[in-house]
Amino acid sequence: MESTLRKELHEMIDSFSEEKLQEVYEFLQEDELSDEMKIILDKEYEDYQKNKNAVSKEDVDKIIHELLYKKD
C-alpha cells in the first residue's frame, strides 16, 4: 500500500513540467547542500520559528531556481 506522502509526491511529479523535473532531479543529485543553501535555509527556518511566516511556493521555486542556475 502506498503511503500518503508517496502518493502526493507522485501526483506532484506527474504535474511538473520537464524543466521543473530537471531542476528537482539536479537538486536531488547533489550529495550535500552548498554552504549558501544551508545559510538560506537556516535563516528561513529561524524566521519561521520567530514569526510563524511561511515562504510561498512561488518564492521557494524562485530561490531554488536562482541557486541551481546561479551564474558565477
N, CA, C and O atoms as a Tripos MOL2 file, in Angstrom:
@<TRIPOS>MOLECULE
protein
  288   287    72     0     0
PROTEIN
NO_CHARGES

@<TRIPOS>ATOM
      1 N           0.8460   -1.1900    0.0000 N.3       1 MET1
      2 CA          0.0000    0.0000    0.0000 C.3       1 MET1
      3 C           0.8840    1.2440    0.0000 C.2       1 MET1
      4 O           1.8500    1.3360    0.7570 O.2       1 MET1
      5 N           0.5440    2.1740   -0.8420 N.am      2 GLU2
      6 CA          1.3260    3.3900   -0.9840 C.3       2 GLU2
      7 C           1.0270    4.3720    0.1430 C.2       2 GLU2
      8 O          -0.1300    4.5770    0.5090 O.2       2 GLU2
      9 N           2.0860    4.9790    0.6920 N.am      3 SER3
     10 CA          1.8820    5.9810    1.7340 C.3       3 SER3
     11 C           1.2870    7.2470    1.1230 C.2       3 SER3
     12 O           1.3950    7.4850   -0.0800 O.2       3 SER3
     13 N           0.6630    8.0420    1.9680 N.am      4 THR4
     14 CA          0.0670    9.2960    1.5150 C.3       4 THR4
     15 C           1.1360   10.2170    0.9320 C.2       4 THR4
     16 O           0.9290   10.8480   -0.1050 O.2       4 THR4
     17 N           2.2700   10.2840    1.6040 N.am      5 LEU5
     18 CA          3.3550   11.1390    1.1250 C.3       5 LEU5
     19 C           3.8380   10.6780   -0.2420 C.2       5 LEU5
     20 O           4.0180   11.4920   -1.1480 O.2       5 LEU5
     21 N           4.0450    9.3850   -0.3920 N.am      6 ARG6
     22 CA          4.4970    8.8450   -1.6760 C.3       6 ARG6
     23 C           3.4770    9.1600   -2.7720 C.2       6 ARG6
     24 O           3.8460    9.5350   -3.8840 O.2       6 ARG6
     25 N           2.2140    9.0050   -2.4530 N.am      7 LYS7
     26 CA          1.1560    9.2740   -3.4340 C.3       7 LYS7
     27 C           1.1460   10.7640   -3.8170 C.2       7 LYS7
     28 O           1.0400   11.1090   -4.9940 O.2       7 LYS7
     29 N           1.2560   11.6280   -2.8190 N.am      8 GLU8
     30 CA          1.2810   13.0730   -3.0920 C.3       8 GLU8
     31 C           2.4830   13.4510   -3.9480 C.2       8 GLU8
     32 O           2.3630   14.2560   -4.8710 O.2       8 GLU8
     33 N           3.6390   12.8720   -3.6430 N.am      9 LEU9
     34 CA          4.8330   13.1560   -4.4380 C.3       9 LEU9
     35 C           4.6610   12.6910   -5.8830 C.2       9 LEU9
     36 O           5.0560   13.3890   -6.8170 O.2       9 LEU9
     37 N           4.0770   11.5230   -6.0600 N.am     10 HIS10
     38 CA          3.8270   11.0300   -7.4120 C.3      10 HIS10
     39 C           2.9000   11.9770   -8.1790 C.2      10 HIS10
     40 O           3.1250   12.2560   -9.3560 O.2      10 HIS10
     41 N           1.8730   12.4600   -7.5130 N.am     11 GLU11
     42 CA          0.9460   13.3910   -8.1530 C.3      11 GLU11
     43 C           1.6520   14.6930   -8.5250 C.2      11 GLU11
     44 O           1.4230   15.2480   -9.5990 O.2      11 GLU11
     45 N           2.5090   15.1740   -7.6310 N.am     12 MET12
     46 CA          3.2580   16.3990   -7.9210 C.3      12 MET12
     47 C           4.1700   16.1890   -9.1220 C.2      12 MET12
     48 O           4.2000   17.0100  -10.0400 O.2      12 MET12
     49 N           4.9040   15.0980   -9.1110 N.am     13 ILE13
     50 CA          5.8420   14.8090  -10.1980 C.3      13 ILE13
     51 C           5.1040   14.7000  -11.5260 C.2      13 ILE13
     52 O           5.5720   15.1980  -12.5500 O.2      13 ILE13
     53 N           3.9580   14.0530  -11.5010 N.am     14 ASP14
     54 CA          3.1760   13.9010  -12.7270 C.3      14 ASP14
     55 C           2.7400   15.2480  -13.3040 C.2      14 ASP14
     56 O           2.5220   15.3670  -14.5100 O.2      14 ASP14
     57 N           2.6140   16.2550  -12.4480 N.am     15 SER15
     58 CA          2.1550   17.5640  -12.9300 C.3      15 SER15
     59 C           3.3070   18.5110  -13.2880 C.2      15 SER15
     60 O           3.0630   19.5760  -13.8550 O.2      15 SER15
     61 N           4.5530   18.1460  -12.9700 N.am     16 PHE16
     62 CA          5.7000   19.0150  -13.2460 C.3      16 PHE16
     63 C           5.9770   19.1340  -14.7350 C.2      16 PHE16
     64 O           5.7700   18.1950  -15.5030 O.2      16 PHE16
     65 N           6.4460   20.3040  -15.1220 N.am     17 SER17
     66 CA          6.9520   20.4930  -16.4830 C.3      17 SER17
     67 C           8.2980   19.7830  -16.5810 C.2      17 SER17
     68 O           8.8890   19.4180  -15.5650 O.2      17 SER17
     69 N           8.7760   19.5920  -17.7960 N.am     18 GLU18
     70 CA         10.0880   18.9600  -17.9740 C.3      18 GLU18
     71 C          11.1860   19.7900  -17.3120 C.2      18 GLU18
     72 O          12.1260   19.2420  -16.7370 O.2      18 GLU18
     73 N          11.0620   21.1030  -17.3970 N.am     19 GLU19
     74 CA         12.0620   21.9890  -16.7790 C.3      19 GLU19
     75 C          12.0830   21.8000  -15.2640 C.2      19 GLU19
     76 O          13.1520   21.7010  -14.6620 O.2      19 GLU19
     77 N          10.9060   21.7510  -14.6520 N.am     20 LYS20
     78 CA         10.8140   21.5610  -13.2050 C.3      20 LYS20
     79 C          11.3640   20.1870  -12.8130 C.2      20 LYS20
     80 O          12.0530   20.0600  -11.8010 O.2      20 LYS20
     81 N          11.0640   19.1700  -13.6030 N.am     21 LEU21
     82 CA         11.6000   17.8390  -13.3300 C.3      21 LEU21
     83 C          13.1190   17.8480  -13.3570 C.2      21 LEU21
     84 O          13.7640   17.2230  -12.5150 O.2      21 LEU21
     85 N          13.6880   18.5560  -14.3210 N.am     22 GLN22
     86 CA         15.1460   18.6470  -14.4300 C.3      22 GLN22
     87 C          15.7290   19.3330  -13.2030 C.2      22 GLN22
     88 O          16.7540   18.8970  -12.6800 O.2      22 GLN22
     89 N          15.0810   20.4120  -12.7340 N.am     23 GLU23
     90 CA         15.5510   21.1250  -11.5520 C.3      23 GLU23
     91 C          15.5330   20.2220  -10.3260 C.2      23 GLU23
     92 O          16.4990   20.1800   -9.5650 O.2      23 GLU23
     93 N          14.4480   19.5120  -10.1420 N.am     24 VAL24
     94 CA         14.3300   18.6120   -8.9900 C.3      24 VAL24
     95 C          15.3640   17.4980   -9.0820 C.2      24 VAL24
     96 O          16.0110   17.1560   -8.0920 O.2      24 VAL24
     97 N          15.5110   16.9460  -10.2570 N.am     25 TYR25
     98 CA         16.4800   15.8710  -10.4640 C.3      25 TYR25
     99 C          17.8940   16.3470  -10.1160 C.2      25 TYR25
    100 O          18.6250   15.6580   -9.4030 O.2      25 TYR25
    101 N          18.2700   17.5050  -10.6120 N.am     26 GLU26
    102 CA         19.6060   18.0290  -10.3390 C.3      26 GLU26
    103 C          19.7880   18.3200   -8.8580 C.2      26 GLU26
    104 O          20.8530   18.0690   -8.2940 O.2      26 GLU26
    105 N          18.7580   18.8440   -8.2380 N.am     27 PHE27
    106 CA         18.8210   19.1240   -6.8080 C.3      27 PHE27
    107 C          19.0380   17.8310   -6.0210 C.2      27 PHE27
    108 O          19.8520   17.7980   -5.0980 O.2      27 PHE27
    109 N          18.3280   16.7860   -6.3740 N.am     28 LEU28
    110 CA         18.4400   15.5090   -5.6700 C.3      28 LEU28
    111 C          19.7600   14.8040   -5.9400 C.2      28 LEU28
    112 O          20.1830   13.9590   -5.1510 O.2      28 LEU28
    113 N          20.4070   15.1400   -7.0330 N.am     29 GLN29
    114 CA         21.6880   14.5170   -7.3630 C.3      29 GLN29
    115 C          22.8360   15.0960   -6.5520 C.2      29 GLN29
    116 O          23.9010   14.4860   -6.4600 O.2      29 GLN29
    117 N          22.6320   16.2480   -5.9760 N.am     30 GLU30
    118 CA         23.6700   16.8650   -5.1550 C.3      30 GLU30
    119 C          23.9120   16.0050   -3.9180 C.2      30 GLU30
    120 O          22.9620   15.5670   -3.2680 O.2      30 GLU30
    121 N          25.1730   15.7660   -3.5960 N.am     31 ASP31
    122 CA         25.4890   14.9680   -2.4160 C.3      31 ASP31
    123 C          25.1940   15.7140   -1.1230 C.2      31 ASP31
    124 O          24.7770   15.1210   -0.1270 O.2      31 ASP31
    125 N          25.4130   17.0050   -1.1550 N.am     32 GLU32
    126 CA         25.0870   17.7940    0.0220 C.3      32 GLU32
    127 C          24.7910   19.2250   -0.4040 C.2      32 GLU32
    128 O          25.1580   19.6530   -1.4980 O.2      32 GLU32
    129 N          24.1330   19.9400    0.4670 N.am     33 LEU33
    130 CA         23.7570   21.3190    0.1680 C.3      33 LEU33
    131 C          24.9910   22.2170    0.2190 C.2      33 LEU33
    132 O          25.9170   21.9880    0.9960 O.2      33 LEU33
    133 N          24.9780   23.2260   -0.6150 N.am     34 SER34
    134 CA         26.0640   24.1990   -0.5750 C.3      34 SER34
    135 C          25.9550   25.0100    0.7130 C.2      34 SER34
    136 O          24.8950   25.0660    1.3360 O.2      34 SER34
    137 N          27.0560   25.6330    1.1000 N.am     35 ASP35
    138 CA         27.0370   26.4800    2.2930 C.3      35 ASP35
    139 C          26.0130   27.5920    2.1460 C.2      35 ASP35
    140 O          25.3210   27.9440    3.1010 O.2      35 ASP35
    141 N          25.9220   28.1420    0.9400 N.am     36 GLU36
    142 CA         24.9760   29.2160    0.6800 C.3      36 GLU36
    143 C          23.5370   28.7330    0.8950 C.2      36 GLU36
    144 O          22.7250   29.4350    1.4970 O.2      36 GLU36
    145 N          23.2330   27.5410    0.4010 N.am     37 MET37
    146 CA         21.8870   26.9930    0.5570 C.3      37 MET37
    147 C          21.5960   26.7280    2.0350 C.2      37 MET37
    148 O          20.4820   26.9790    2.4950 O.2      37 MET37
    149 N          22.5740   26.2300    2.7790 N.am     38 LYS38
    150 CA         22.3800   25.9700    4.2050 C.3      38 LYS38
    151 C          22.0840   27.2630    4.9600 C.2      38 LYS38
    152 O          21.2120   27.2910    5.8280 O.2      38 LYS38
    153 N          22.7990   28.3180    4.6360 N.am     39 ILE39
    154 CA         22.5870   29.6110    5.2920 C.3      39 ILE39
    155 C          21.1790   30.1200    5.0110 C.2      39 ILE39
    156 O          20.4840   30.5820    5.9170 O.2      39 ILE39
    157 N          20.7660   30.0330    3.7600 N.am     40 ILE40
    158 CA         19.4240   30.4920    3.3790 C.3      40 ILE40
    159 C          18.3550   29.6750    4.1040 C.2      40 ILE40
    160 O          17.4040   30.2350    4.6490 O.2      40 ILE40
    161 N          18.5110   28.3660    4.1080 N.am     41 LEU41
    162 CA         17.5220   27.5130    4.7730 C.3      41 LEU41
    163 C          17.4850   27.7660    6.2740 C.2      41 LEU41
    164 O          16.4090   27.7990    6.8700 O.2      41 LEU41
    165 N          18.6580   27.9470    6.8960 N.am     42 ASP42
    166 CA         18.7060   28.2440    8.3230 C.3      42 ASP42
    167 C          18.0060   29.5600    8.6320 C.2      42 ASP42
    168 O          17.2510   29.6560    9.5990 O.2      42 ASP42
    169 N          18.2600   30.5710    7.8100 N.am     43 LYS43
    170 CA         17.6440   31.8830    8.0110 C.3      43 LYS43
    171 C          16.1260   31.7920    7.8710 C.2      43 LYS43
    172 O          15.3860   32.3520    8.6800 O.2      43 LYS43
    173 N          15.6760   31.0960    6.8560 N.am     44 GLU44
    174 CA         14.2350   30.9470    6.6470 C.3      44 GLU44
    175 C          13.5920   30.1880    7.8080 C.2      44 GLU44
    176 O          12.4980   30.5410    8.2490 O.2      44 GLU44
    177 N          14.2620   29.1540    8.2990 N.am     45 TYR45
    178 CA         13.7190   28.3830    9.4100 C.3      45 TYR45
    179 C          13.6400   29.2300   10.6790 C.2      45 TYR45
    180 O          12.6380   29.1920   11.3920 O.2      45 TYR45
    181 N          14.6880   29.9890   10.9570 N.am     46 GLU46
    182 CA         14.6890   30.8710   12.1220 C.3      46 GLU46
    183 C          13.5650   31.8920   12.0250 C.2      46 GLU46
    184 O          12.8740   32.1560   13.0090 O.2      46 GLU46
    185 N          13.3800   32.4650   10.8420 N.am     47 ASP47
    186 CA         12.3080   33.4310   10.6300 C.3      47 ASP47
    187 C          10.9490   32.7800   10.8600 C.2      47 ASP47
    188 O          10.0630   33.3630   11.4860 O.2      47 ASP47
    189 N          10.8020   31.5690   10.3470 N.am     48 TYR48
    190 CA          9.5410   30.8580   10.5450 C.3      48 TYR48
    191 C           9.2900   30.5970   12.0290 C.2      48 TYR48
    192 O           8.1770   30.7970   12.5150 O.2      48 TYR48
    193 N          10.3250   30.1510   12.7530 N.am     49 GLN49
    194 CA         10.1720   29.8720   14.1830 C.3      49 GLN49
    195 C           9.7860   31.1320   14.9560 C.2      49 GLN49
    196 O           8.9800   31.0850   15.8850 O.2      49 GLN49
    197 N          10.3720   32.2480   14.5600 N.am     50 LYS50
    198 CA         10.1330   33.5030   15.2590 C.3      50 LYS50
    199 C           8.7630   34.0950   14.9110 C.2      50 LYS50
    200 O           8.0210   34.5110   15.8010 O.2      50 LYS50
    201 N           8.4340   34.1300   13.6310 N.am     51 ASN51
    202 CA          7.2390   34.8390   13.1630 C.3      51 ASN51
    203 C           6.1070   33.9390   12.6920 C.2      51 ASN51
    204 O           4.9970   34.4120   12.4500 O.2      51 ASN51
    205 N           6.3810   32.6370   12.5590 N.am     52 LYS52
    206 CA          5.4070   31.6780   12.0260 C.3      52 LYS52
    207 C           4.9330   32.0680   10.6310 C.2      52 LYS52
    208 O           3.8070   31.7640   10.2360 O.2      52 LYS52
    209 N           5.8150   32.7520    9.8870 N.am     53 ASN53
    210 CA          5.5330   33.0940    8.4930 C.3      53 ASN53
    211 C           6.1820   32.0530    7.5980 C.2      53 ASN53
    212 O           7.3470   31.7000    7.7820 O.2      53 ASN53
    213 N           5.4430   31.5800    6.6590 N.am     54 ALA54
    214 CA          5.9890   30.6090    5.7150 C.3      54 ALA54
    215 C           6.2600   31.3020    4.3850 C.2      54 ALA54
    216 O           5.5670   32.2470    4.0090 O.2      54 ALA54
    217 N           7.2670   30.8230    3.6870 N.am     55 VAL55
    218 CA          7.5970   31.3400    2.3590 C.3      55 VAL55
    219 C           6.6280   30.7100    1.3720 C.2      55 VAL55
    220 O           6.3290   29.5190    1.4510 O.2      55 VAL55
    221 N           6.1450   31.5160    0.4470 N.am     56 SER56
    222 CA          5.2060   30.9910   -0.5460 C.3      56 SER56
    223 C           5.9000   29.9950   -1.4710 C.2      56 SER56
    224 O           7.1210   30.0240   -1.6280 O.2      56 SER56
    225 N           5.1210   29.1290   -2.0720 N.am     57 LYS57
    226 CA          5.6540   28.1500   -3.0100 C.3      57 LYS57
    227 C           6.3690   28.8590   -4.1570 C.2      57 LYS57
    228 O           7.4260   28.4150   -4.6040 O.2      57 LYS57
    229 N           5.7970   29.9490   -4.6260 N.am     58 GLU58
    230 CA          6.4070   30.6960   -5.7260 C.3      58 GLU58
    231 C           7.7810   31.2390   -5.3340 C.2      58 GLU58
    232 O           8.7180   31.1950   -6.1310 O.2      58 GLU58
    233 N           7.8990   31.7490   -4.1110 N.am     59 ASP59
    234 CA          9.1880   32.2590   -3.6470 C.3      59 ASP59
    235 C          10.2040   31.1300   -3.5010 C.2      59 ASP59
    236 O          11.3760   31.2960   -3.8400 O.2      59 ASP59
    237 N           9.7580   29.9970   -3.0030 N.am     60 VAL60
    238 CA         10.6540   28.8410   -2.8700 C.3      60 VAL60
    239 C          11.1430   28.4020   -4.2460 C.2      60 VAL60
    240 O          12.3330   28.1490   -4.4360 O.2      60 VAL60
    241 N          10.2250   28.3140   -5.2000 N.am     61 ASP61
    242 CA         10.6130   27.9370   -6.5600 C.3      61 ASP61
    243 C          11.6450   28.9110   -7.1210 C.2      61 ASP61
    244 O          12.6170   28.5020   -7.7560 O.2      61 ASP61
    245 N          11.4280   30.1900   -6.8810 N.am     62 LYS62
    246 CA         12.3460   31.2130   -7.3860 C.3      62 LYS62
    247 C          13.7310   31.0800   -6.7330 C.2      62 LYS62
    248 O          14.7530   31.1500   -7.4170 O.2      62 LYS62
    249 N          13.7560   30.8910   -5.4220 N.am     63 ILE63
    250 CA         15.0290   30.7550   -4.7040 C.3      63 ILE63
    251 C          15.7920   29.5310   -5.1980 C.2      63 ILE63
    252 O          16.9910   29.6060   -5.4650 O.2      63 ILE63
    253 N          15.0950   28.4130   -5.3160 N.am     64 ILE64
    254 CA         15.7490   27.1820   -5.7710 C.3      64 ILE64
    255 C          16.2730   27.3470   -7.1890 C.2      64 ILE64
    256 O          17.3930   26.9380   -7.4920 O.2      64 ILE64
    257 N          15.4710   27.9430   -8.0490 N.am     65 HIS65
    258 CA         15.8950   28.1430   -9.4430 C.3      65 HIS65
    259 C          17.1330   29.0330   -9.4930 C.2      65 HIS65
    260 O          18.0850   28.7370  -10.2150 O.2      65 HIS65
    261 N          17.1220   30.1200   -8.7280 N.am     66 GLU66
    262 CA         18.2640   31.0330   -8.7180 C.3      66 GLU66
    263 C          19.5290   30.3260   -8.2220 C.2      66 GLU66
    264 O          20.6160   30.5420   -8.7580 O.2      66 GLU66
    265 N          19.3820   29.4830   -7.1960 N.am     67 LEU67
    266 CA         20.5510   28.7920   -6.6680 C.3      67 LEU67
    267 C          21.0510   27.7140   -7.6150 C.2      67 LEU67
    268 O          22.2590   27.5320   -7.7710 O.2      67 LEU67
    269 N          20.1380   27.0060   -8.2430 N.am     68 LEU68
    270 CA         20.5510   25.9300   -9.1630 C.3      68 LEU68
    271 C          21.1900   26.4710  -10.4270 C.2      68 LEU68
    272 O          22.1050   25.8620  -10.9800 O.2      68 LEU68
    273 N          20.7070   27.6170  -10.8810 N.am     69 TYR69
    274 CA         21.1830   28.1590  -12.1470 C.3      69 TYR69
    275 C          21.9240   29.4700  -11.9680 C.2      69 TYR69
    276 O          21.9350   30.3210  -12.8580 O.2      69 TYR69
    277 N          22.5510   29.6230  -10.7900 N.am     70 LYS70
    278 CA         23.3010   30.8430  -10.4900 C.3      70 LYS70
    279 C          24.4770   30.9650  -11.4560 C.2      70 LYS70
    280 O          25.2330   30.0180  -11.6710 O.2      70 LYS70
    281 N          24.6040   32.1350  -12.0180 N.am     71 LYS71
    282 CA         25.7300   32.4120  -12.9230 C.3      71 LYS71
    283 C          26.9050   32.8890  -12.0900 C.2      71 LYS71
    284 O          26.8030   33.8550  -11.3340 O.2      71 LYS71
    285 N          28.0150   32.1970  -12.2440 N.am     72 ASP72
    286 CA         29.2160   32.5460  -11.4620 C.3      72 ASP72
    287 C          30.0260   33.6110  -12.1530 C.2      72 ASP72
    288 O          31.0660   34.0260  -11.6410 O.2      72 ASP72
@<TRIPOS>BOND
     1     1     2 1
     2     2     3 1
     3     3     4 2
     4     3     5 am
     5     5     6 1
     6     6     7 1
     7     7     8 2
     8     7     9 am
     9     9    10 1
    10    10    11 1
    11    11    12 2
    12    11    13 am
    13    13    14 1
    14    14    15 1
    15    15    16 2
    16    15    17 am
    17    17    18 1
    18    18    19 1
    19    19    20 2
    20    19    21 am
    21    21    22 1
    22    22    23 1
    23    23    24 2
    24    23    25 am
    25    25    26 1
    26    26    27 1
    27    27    28 2
    28    27    29 am
    29    29    30 1
    30    30    31 1
    31    31    32 2
    32    31    33 am
    33    33    34 1
    34    34    35 1
    35    35    36 2
    36    35    37 am
    37    37    38 1
    38    38    39 1
    39    39    40 2
    40    39    41 am
    41    41    42 1
    42    42    43 1
    43    43    44 2
    44    43    45 am
    45    45    46 1
    46    46    47 1
    47    47    48 2
    48    47    49 am
    49    49    50 1
    50    50    51 1
    51    51    52 2
    52    51    53 am
    53    53    54 1
    54    54    55 1
    55    55    56 2
    56    55    57 am
    57    57    58 1
    58    58    59 1
    59    59    60 2
    60    59    61 am
    61    61    62 1
    62    62    63 1
    63    63    64 2
    64    63    65 am
    65    65    66 1
    66    66    67 1
    67    67    68 2
    68    67    69 am
    69    69    70 1
    70    70    71 1
    71    71    72 2
    72    71    73 am
    73    73    74 1
    74    74    75 1
    75    75    76 2
    76    75    77 am
    77    77    78 1
    78    78    79 1
    79    79    80 2
    80    79    81 am
    81    81    82 1
    82    82    83 1
    83    83    84 2
    84    83    85 am
    85    85    86 1
    86    86    87 1
    87    87    88 2
    88    87    89 am
    89    89    90 1
    90    90    91 1
    91    91    92 2
    92    91    93 am
    93    93    94 1
    94    94    95 1
    95    95    96 2
    96    95    97 am
    97    97    98 1
    98    98    99 1
    99    99   100 2
   100    99   101 am
   101   101   102 1
   102   102   103 1
   103   103   104 2
   104   103   105 am
   105   105   106 1
   106   106   107 1
   107   107   108 2
   108   107   109 am
   109   109   110 1
   110   110   111 1
   111   111   112 2
   112   111   113 am
   113   113   114 1
   114   114   115 1
   115   115   116 2
   116   115   117 am
   117   117   118 1
   118   118   119 1
   119   119   120 2
   120   119   121 am
   121   121   122 1
   122   122   123 1
   123   123   124 2
   124   123   125 am
   125   125   126 1
   126   126   127 1
   127   127   128 2
   128   127   129 am
   129   129   130 1
   130   130   131 1
   131   131   132 2
   132   131   133 am
   133   133   134 1
   134   134   135 1
   135   135   136 2
   136   135   137 am
   137   137   138 1
   138   138   139 1
   139   139   140 2
   140   139   141 am
   141   141   142 1
   142   142   143 1
   143   143   144 2
   144   143   145 am
   145   145   146 1
   146   146   147 1
   147   147   148 2
   148   147   149 am
   149   149   150 1
   150   150   151 1
   151   151   152 2
   152   151   153 am
   153   153   154 1
   154   154   155 1
   155   155   156 2
   156   155   157 am
   157   157   158 1
   158   158   159 1
   159   159   160 2
   160   159   161 am
   161   161   162 1
   162   162   163 1
   163   163   164 2
   164   163   165 am
   165   165   166 1
   166   166   167 1
   167   167   168 2
   168   167   169 am
   169   169   170 1
   170   170   171 1
   171   171   172 2
   172   171   173 am
   173   173   174 1
   174   174   175 1
   175   175   176 2
   176   175   177 am
   177   177   178 1
   178   178   179 1
   179   179   180 2
   180   179   181 am
   181   181   182 1
   182   182   183 1
   183   183   184 2
   184   183   185 am
   185   185   186 1
   186   186   187 1
   187   187   188 2
   188   187   189 am
   189   189   190 1
   190   190   191 1
   191   191   192 2
   192   191   193 am
   193   193   194 1
   194   194   195 1
   195   195   196 2
   196   195   197 am
   197   197   198 1
   198   198   199 1
   199   199   200 2
   200   199   201 am
   201   201   202 1
   202   202   203 1
   203   203   204 2
   204   203   205 am
   205   205   206 1
   206   206   207 1
   207   207   208 2
   208   207   209 am
   209   209   210 1
   210   210   211 1
   211   211   212 2
   212   211   213 am
   213   213   214 1
   214   214   215 1
   215   215   216 2
   216   215   217 am
   217   217   218 1
   218   218   219 1
   219   219   220 2
   220   219   221 am
   221   221   222 1
   222   222   223 1
   223   223   224 2
   224   223   225 am
   225   225   226 1
   226   226   227 1
   227   227   228 2
   228   227   229 am
   229   229   230 1
   230   230   231 1
   231   231   232 2
   232   231   233 am
   233   233   234 1
   234   234   235 1
   235   235   236 2
   236   235   237 am
   237   237   238 1
   238   238   239 1
   239   239   240 2
   240   239   241 am
   241   241   242 1
   242   242   243 1
   243   243   244 2
   244   243   245 am
   245   245   246 1
   246   246   247 1
   247   247   248 2
   248   247   249 am
   249   249   250 1
   250   250   251 1
   251   251   252 2
   252   251   253 am
   253   253   254 1
   254   254   255 1
   255   255   256 2
   256   255   257 am
   257   257   258 1
   258   258   259 1
   259   259   260 2
   260   259   261 am
   261   261   262 1
   262   262   263 1
   263   263   264 2
   264   263   265 am
   265   265   266 1
   266   266   267 1
   267   267   268 2
   268   267   269 am
   269   269   270 1
   270   270   271 1
   271   271   272 2
   272   271   273 am
   273   273   274 1
   274   274   275 1
   275   275   276 2
   276   275   277 am
   277   277   278 1
   278   278   279 1
   279   279   280 2
   280   279   281 am
   281   281   282 1
   282   282   283 1
   283   283   284 2
   284   283   285 am
   285   285   286 1
   286   286   287 1
   287   287   288 2
@<TRIPOS>SUBSTRUCTURE
     1 MET1         2 RESIDUE 1 A MET
     2 GLU2         6 RESIDUE 1 A GLU
     3 SER3        10 RESIDUE 1 A SER
     4 THR4        14 RESIDUE 1 A THR
     5 LEU5        18 RESIDUE 1 A LEU
     6 ARG6        22 RESIDUE 1 A ARG
     7 LYS7        26 RESIDUE 1 A LYS
     8 GLU8        30 RESIDUE 1 A GLU
     9 LEU9        34 RESIDUE 1 A LEU
    10 HIS10       38 RESIDUE 1 A HIS
    11 GLU11       42 RESIDUE 1 A GLU
    12 MET12       46 RESIDUE 1 A MET
    13 ILE13       50 RESIDUE 1 A ILE
    14 ASP14       54 RESIDUE 1 A ASP
    15 SER15       58 RESIDUE 1 A SER
    16 PHE16       62 RESIDUE 1 A PHE
    17 SER17       66 RESIDUE 1 A SER
    18 GLU18       70 RESIDUE 1 A GLU
    19 GLU19       74 RESIDUE 1 A GLU
    20 LYS20       78 RESIDUE 1 A LYS
    21 LEU21       82 RESIDUE 1 A LEU
    22 GLN22       86 RESIDUE 1 A GLN
    23 GLU23       90 RESIDUE 1 A GLU
    24 VAL24       94 RESIDUE 1 A VAL
    25 TYR25       98 RESIDUE 1 A TYR
    26 GLU26      102 RESIDUE 1 A GLU
    27 PHE27      106 RESIDUE 1 A PHE
    28 LEU28      110 RESIDUE 1 A LEU
    29 GLN29      114 RESIDUE 1 A GLN
    30 GLU30      118 RESIDUE 1 A GLU
    31 ASP31      122 RESIDUE 1 A ASP
    32 GLU32      126 RESIDUE 1 A GLU
    33 LEU33      130 RESIDUE 1 A LEU
    34 SER34      134 RESIDUE 1 A SER
    35 ASP35      138 RESIDUE 1 A ASP
    36 GLU36      142 RESIDUE 1 A GLU
    37 MET37      146 RESIDUE 1 A MET
    38 LYS38      150 RESIDUE 1 A LYS
    39 ILE39      154 RESIDUE 1 A ILE
    40 ILE40      158 RESIDUE 1 A ILE
    41 LEU41      162 RESIDUE 1 A LEU
    42 ASP42      166 RESIDUE 1 A ASP
    43 LYS43      170 RESIDUE 1 A LYS
    44 GLU44      174 RESIDUE 1 A GLU
    45 TYR45      178 RESIDUE 1 A TYR
    46 GLU46      182 RESIDUE 1 A GLU
    47 ASP47      186 RESIDUE 1 A ASP
    48 TYR48      190 RESIDUE 1 A TYR
    49 GLN49      194 RESIDUE 1 A GLN
    50 LYS50      198 RESIDUE 1 A LYS
    51 ASN51      202 RESIDUE 1 A ASN
    52 LYS52      206 RESIDUE 1 A LYS
    53 ASN53      210 RESIDUE 1 A ASN
    54 ALA54      214 RESIDUE 1 A ALA
    55 VAL55      218 RESIDUE 1 A VAL
    56 SER56      222 RESIDUE 1 A SER
    57 LYS57      226 RESIDUE 1 A LYS
    58 GLU58      230 RESIDUE 1 A GLU
    59 ASP59      234 RESIDUE 1 A ASP
    60 VAL60      238 RESIDUE 1 A VAL
    61 ASP61      242 RESIDUE 1 A ASP
    62 LYS62      246 RESIDUE 1 A LYS
    63 ILE63      250 RESIDUE 1 A ILE
    64 ILE64      254 RESIDUE 1 A ILE
    65 HIS65      258 RESIDUE 1 A HIS
    66 GLU66      262 RESIDUE 1 A GLU
    67 LEU67      266 RESIDUE 1 A LEU
    68 LEU68      270 RESIDUE 1 A LEU
    69 TYR69      274 RESIDUE 1 A TYR
    70 LYS70      278 RESIDUE 1 A LYS
    71 LYS71      282 RESIDUE 1 A LYS
    72 ASP72      286 RESIDUE 1 A ASP
